[in-house]
Amino acid sequence: MKFSNLDKVGSTLGLALLLSVFALPFVSLQPNRIMPGQSIGLLDAASLTTLTPLLALLALTILLSLLKNAIHIRMLITLVTLMTLLYTVGVSASQLLVEASPLARVSLNGGFWLAIFWLALLITDATIKLALGPLSRLALVTLIIGSVLILLASGYWDSLSLLREYHNQTNFWSQAIRHLQLSLGSIIPAILIGIPLGVRCHRSASLKAAVFPVLNILQTIPSLAMFGLLMIPLSLLANNYPLLGELGIRGIGAAPAVIALFFYSLLPIVSNTALGFDQIDASVRDAATGMGMSHRQRLWQLEFPLALPVILTGLRVVVTMNIGLVAVAALVGGGGFGTYIFQGLGQTATDLVILGAVPTLILAFLFAIVIDTLIALQRGDNA
């Protein structure tokens, strides 16, 4: 094999995948949900019959990662390897628990998580080299998420400690809805206020000079400090006006979370809206005026569509940021996936922490992918 035919990025990722799978513990066998357990490597995690398909696919994936060509085959094999890895870890958990005590748990260890990470990077690298369009990328993500959901629904992961924690939480999906409500509920008013304010800042330098320093100061306040600052006035309002308390406006709960996230959302939306309108060429506006377009027509039919990709970029920042910050809102009774994170920290139950952290990460990733697709389509990228 000539060195000129080697894919430097792919070979680096393949080597990292190899080291992660075989040099690090794959799973841990714990006596219960809290006590630390025995670290187990991949080769000791299941029978040879169970591991053979995964080992063959890993070898093929690593070999293909060295080559610059055959990217389509590399993508397909890497996807199959990812699904096989997820299947194998579930089967290995069932086999490890056969002779263990009823309280024993099998937790995912560093080798598994890093293998998922490197496989995801290999898929991303192949996606870039194939120059997939926005709709193709969205379809690929949908395929992966759908395959994972089918695997989870099939019950192959039920023996893992992570799924046992899930089955112990009767309100998981209500917390998921709460997480989305807090995230999106703060963004909608930020959009309704931020976009018009951004347009006004574009047209008025004095307003921009007055608004941006205030929004920058709000953005620098730590989230916990922001929640704490809002608790006092909201508690006073609830005490003085009981009707507001009955409506949910109190010092703890959703109200301080939504208001804080609304404040954090303003700067990216306002600044990107102003930037999007600033980047429109003056000659384009002059041409529209020369064609007889009114001020309102020029705004909605010309300026806003041209500025929309930049506005959506700001919205992408806001959505991913808010989905993460909602987890912190659990400390003030906001609910959401952060509830599991802090419960797990308090109980030293790592899998309960992961149960809250992983869905938060997936939600942020999915919203980012969808908004990226909208931005690419708005800019006219090929599908």
C-alpha positions in Angstrom: 0.0 0.0 0.0 1.4 3.3 -1.1 1.6 6.1 1.6 0.1 8.5 -1.0 -3.1 6.4 -0.9 -3.4 6.7 2.9 -6.2 8.8 4.4 -4.5 10.7 7.2 -7.7 11.7 9.0 -9.3 8.3 8.6 -6.2 6.4 9.6 -5.9 8.5 12.8 -9.5 7.9 13.7 -9.2 4.2 12.9 -6.1 4.0 15.2 -8.0 5.8 18.0 -10.9 3.4 17.5 -8.6 0.4 17.8 -6.9 1.7 21.0 -10.2 2.6 22.6 -11.9 -0.7 22.0 -9.0 -3.0 23.1 -7.0 -0.8 25.5 -9.8 0.5 27.7 -12.5 -1.3 29.7 -15.6 -1.9 27.7 -18.2 -2.4 30.5 -18.2 -2.6 34.3 -19.9 -5.3 36.4 -21.1 -3.6 39.6 -22.5 -5.3 42.7 -25.3 -2.7 42.8 -26.2 0.6 41.2 -23.9 2.7 43.5 -20.9 0.6 44.4 -17.9 0.7 41.9 -17.4 -2.6 40.1 -15.0 -4.7 38.0 -13.8 -3.2 34.7 -14.1 -5.7 31.9 -12.5 -5.5 28.4 -14.3 -6.2 25.2 -12.8 -9.7 24.7 -14.0 -10.7 28.2 -17.4 -9.1 28.0 -19.2 -11.8 25.9 -18.7 -15.2 24.3 -16.6 -15.5 21.2 -19.7 -16.3 19.1 -21.2 -13.0 20.1 -18.1 -11.0 19.6 -17.0 -12.5 16.2 -19.3 -10.3 14.0 -18.2 -7.1 15.8 -14.5 -8.0 15.7 -14.7 -8.7 12.0 -16.5 -5.4 11.3 -14.1 -3.4 13.5 -11.2 -4.9 11.6 -12.8 -4.0 8.3 -13.8 -0.5 9.4 -10.2 0.2 10.6 -8.8 -1.2 7.3 -11.1 0.9 5.2 -10.3 4.0 7.3 -6.8 3.9 5.9 -7.9 4.3 2.3 -8.7 7.5 0.5 -11.1 5.8 -2.0 -14.1 3.6 -1.4 -15.7 6.2 0.8 -19.2 4.9 0.1 -18.2 1.4 1.3 -16.5 2.9 4.3 -19.7 4.8 5.3 -21.8 1.7 5.0 -19.5 -0.6 6.9 -19.0 2.1 9.6 -22.8 2.4 10.1 -23.1 -1.4 10.3 -20.3 -1.5 12.8 -22.0 1.1 14.9 -25.2 -0.8 15.1 -23.4 -4.1 15.8 -21.5 -2.5 18.6 -24.7 -1.3 20.2 -26.3 -4.8 19.8 -23.2 -6.5 21.2 -23.0 -4.4 24.3 -26.6 -5.3 25.2 -26.1 -9.0 24.6 -22.8 -8.9 26.6 -24.7 -7.4 29.6 -27.2 -10.2 29.5 -24.4 -12.8 29.5 -22.5 -11.2 32.3 -25.6 -11.1 34.6 -26.4 -14.8 34.2 -24.3 -15.8 37.2 -24.4 -12.5 39.1 -26.5 -11.4 42.0 -30.0 -9.9 41.4 -28.7 -6.5 42.4 -25.8 -6.6 40.0 -25.6 -4.0 37.3 -23.6 -3.8 34.0 -22.6 -0.2 33.2 -21.1 1.2 30.0 -17.4 2.0 30.4 -14.9 4.3 28.7 -14.0 1.9 25.8 -17.6 1.8 24.7 -18.2 5.6 24.8 -15.0 6.4 23.0 -15.7 3.7 20.4 -19.1 5.5 19.7 -17.3 8.8 19.5 -14.7 7.6 17.0 -17.3 5.8 14.9 -19.3 9.0 14.8 -16.3 11.0 13.7 -15.6 8.4 10.9 -19.2 8.8 9.7 -18.8 12.6 9.8 -15.5 12.4 7.9 -17.1 10.2 5.2 -20.1 12.6 5.0 -17.8 15.5 4.4 -15.7 13.6 1.8 -18.9 12.5 0.0 -20.1 16.1 0.0 -23.6 15.1 1.0 -26.3 17.7 0.7 -28.3 19.0 3.6 -31.3 16.7 3.1 -29.0 13.7 2.6 -27.3 14.5 5.9 -30.6 14.9 7.7 -31.8 11.5 6.2 -28.6 9.9 7.5 -29.1 11.2 11.0 -32.7 10.1 10.9 -31.7 6.6 9.8 -29.2 6.3 12.7 -31.6 7.6 15.3 -34.4 5.3 14.0 -32.1 2.3 14.1 -31.1 3.1 17.7 -34.7 3.5 18.7 -35.6 0.1 17.1 -32.7 -1.5 19.0 -33.9 0.0 22.3 -37.5 -1.1 21.7 -36.4 -4.6 20.9 -35.2 -5.1 24.5 -31.5 -6.0 23.7 -30.4 -3.2 26.1 -32.7 -4.0 29.0 -30.0 -5.7 31.0 -27.8 -2.6 31.0 -27.9 -0.4 34.1 -28.8 2.6 32.0 -32.0 1.0 30.8 -32.8 -0.2 34.3 -32.6 3.4 35.5 -34.9 4.4 32.7 -37.5 1.8 33.6 -37.3 3.0 37.2 -38.3 6.5 36.2 -42.0 6.6 35.7 -42.0 10.3 34.6 -39.1 10.2 32.0 -41.3 11.3 29.1 -43.0 14.0 31.1 -39.6 15.4 32.0 -38.7 15.2 28.3 -41.7 17.3 27.4 -40.9 19.7 30.3 -37.4 20.0 28.9 -38.7 21.0 25.5 -41.3 23.3 27.0 -38.7 25.2 28.9 -36.2 25.3 26.0 -38.7 26.4 23.3 -41.0 28.4 25.5 -38.1 30.8 26.2 -37.1 31.0 22.5 -40.5 32.0 21.1 -40.8 35.3 22.9 -37.1 35.9 22.3 -37.7 35.6 18.5 -40.8 37.8 18.7 -38.9 40.5 20.5 -35.4 39.9 19.3 -35.9 40.0 15.5 -37.8 43.3 15.4 -35.3 44.8 17.9 -32.4 43.6 15.7 -34.0 45.3 12.7 -34.3 48.5 14.6 -30.7 48.2 15.8 -29.6 47.8 12.1 -31.4 51.1 11.2 -30.5 53.1 14.3 -26.8 53.3 15.4 -27.8 55.1 18.7 -30.3 52.3 19.6 -27.7 49.7 18.8 -25.1 51.4 21.0 -27.7 51.5 23.9 -29.0 47.9 23.5 -26.0 45.8 22.9 -24.1 46.6 26.1 -27.1 45.7 28.1 -27.5 42.4 26.3 -23.8 41.7 26.6 -24.0 42.2 30.4 -27.0 39.8 30.6 -25.0 37.2 28.7 -22.1 37.3 31.1 -24.2 36.5 34.2 -23.7 32.9 35.2 -26.8 30.8 34.9 -27.1 29.9 38.6 -26.6 33.5 39.5 -29.3 34.5 37.1 -31.8 32.0 38.5 -30.9 33.2 42.0 -31.4 36.9 41.1 -34.8 36.1 39.6 -36.1 34.1 42.5 -36.3 37.1 44.8 -38.6 39.4 42.7 -40.7 36.5 41.5 -41.2 35.3 45.1 -42.3 38.8 46.1 -44.7 39.0 43.1 -46.2 35.7 44.1 -46.6 36.7 47.7 -48.2 40.1 46.9 -50.4 38.8 44.0 -51.6 35.3 44.8 -53.2 35.0 41.3 -49.7 35.1 39.8 -48.6 32.3 42.0 -51.5 30.2 40.9 -50.5 30.9 37.3 -47.1 29.5 38.0 -45.1 32.7 38.4 -43.1 31.9 41.5 -39.6 32.1 42.8 -39.0 28.4 42.0 -40.2 26.3 39.1 -40.6 27.1 35.4 -40.9 30.9 35.7 -37.3 31.8 36.7 -36.0 29.3 34.2 -38.0 30.7 31.2 -37.2 34.3 32.1 -33.5 33.6 32.5 -33.3 31.6 29.2 -35.2 34.4 27.5 -32.6 36.9 28.6 -29.8 34.6 27.4 -31.5 34.2 24.0 -31.8 37.9 23.2 -28.2 38.7 22.3 -27.6 36.0 19.7 -30.9 36.7 18.0 -30.6 40.5 18.1 -27.0 40.5 17.0 -27.5 38.0 14.2 -30.6 39.8 12.9 -28.7 43.1 12.8 -25.7 41.5 11.2 -27.9 39.8 8.6 -29.5 43.1 7.6 -26.1 44.9 7.7 -24.6 42.4 5.1 -27.3 43.2 2.5 -25.7 45.2 -0.3 -27.0 48.8 -0.5 -27.3 48.4 -4.3 -29.9 45.6 -3.8 -32.0 47.9 -1.7 -31.7 50.7 -4.2 -32.7 48.3 -7.0 -35.8 47.3 -5.0 -36.7 50.9 -4.4 -36.2 51.6 -8.1 -38.6 48.8 -9.0 -41.3 50.6 -6.9 -41.3 48.3 -3.9 -42.7 49.9 -0.8 -40.9 49.9 2.5 -42.9 46.9 3.8 -42.5 45.0 0.6 -38.8 45.5 0.6 -38.5 44.3 4.2 -40.5 41.1 3.8 -39.8 40.2 0.1 -36.2 41.1 -0.1 -34.3 42.0 3.1 -35.7 39.4 5.5 -35.2 36.4 3.1 -31.6 37.6 2.4 -30.9 38.0 6.2 -32.7 34.8 7.1 -29.6 32.4 7.0 -27.7 34.6 9.4 -30.7 34.9 11.7 -31.1 31.1 11.6 -27.4 30.8 12.6 -28.2 32.9 15.7 -31.3 30.8 16.4 -29.1 27.6 16.2 -26.8 29.0 18.9 -29.8 29.9 21.1 -31.5 26.5 20.7 -28.5 24.4 21.5 -27.5 26.8 24.4 -31.0 26.7 25.9 -31.3 23.0 25.7 -28.1 22.7 27.8 -29.0 25.4 30.3 -32.4 23.9 31.0 -30.6 21.1 32.7 -29.3 23.6 35.2 -32.8 24.9 35.7 -33.6 21.7 37.6 -31.8 23.2 40.6 -34.6 25.8 40.9 -37.4 23.3 40.4 -37.7 23.8 36.6 -37.7 20.1 35.9 -36.4 18.5 32.7 -33.5 16.1 32.2 -31.4 18.0 34.7 -33.5 16.4 37.4 -31.9 13.1 36.7 -28.4 14.6 36.5 -28.6 16.2 39.9 -30.4 13.2 41.5 -27.6 10.9 40.1 -24.9 13.2 41.5 -26.6 13.2 44.9 -26.9 9.4 44.9 -23.5 8.8 43.2 -25.5 6.8 40.6 -23.5 7.4 37.4 -26.1 5.8 35.1 -28.8 8.1 36.4 -26.5 11.1 35.5 -26.1 9.6 32.0 -29.8 9.1 31.7 -30.2 12.9 32.0 -27.1 13.9 30.1 -27.3 11.8 27.0 -30.9 12.8 26.0 -30.0 16.5 26.5 -27.0 16.0 24.2 -29.1 14.2 21.6 -31.8 16.9 21.7 -29.3 19.7 21.1 -27.7 17.7 18.3 -31.0 17.0 16.5 -32.1 20.6 16.7 -28.8 21.8 15.4 -28.9 19.4 12.5 -32.5 20.5 11.6 -31.5 24.2 11.7 -28.3 23.6 9.8 -30.5 21.9 7.1 -32.8 24.9 7.0 -29.8 27.3 6.7 -28.3 25.3 3.8 -31.6 25.1 2.0 -32.1 28.8 2.4 -28.7 29.5 1.0 -29.5 27.3 -2.0 -27.2 24.4 -1.3 -27.8 21.2 -3.2 -29.9 18.6 -1.5 
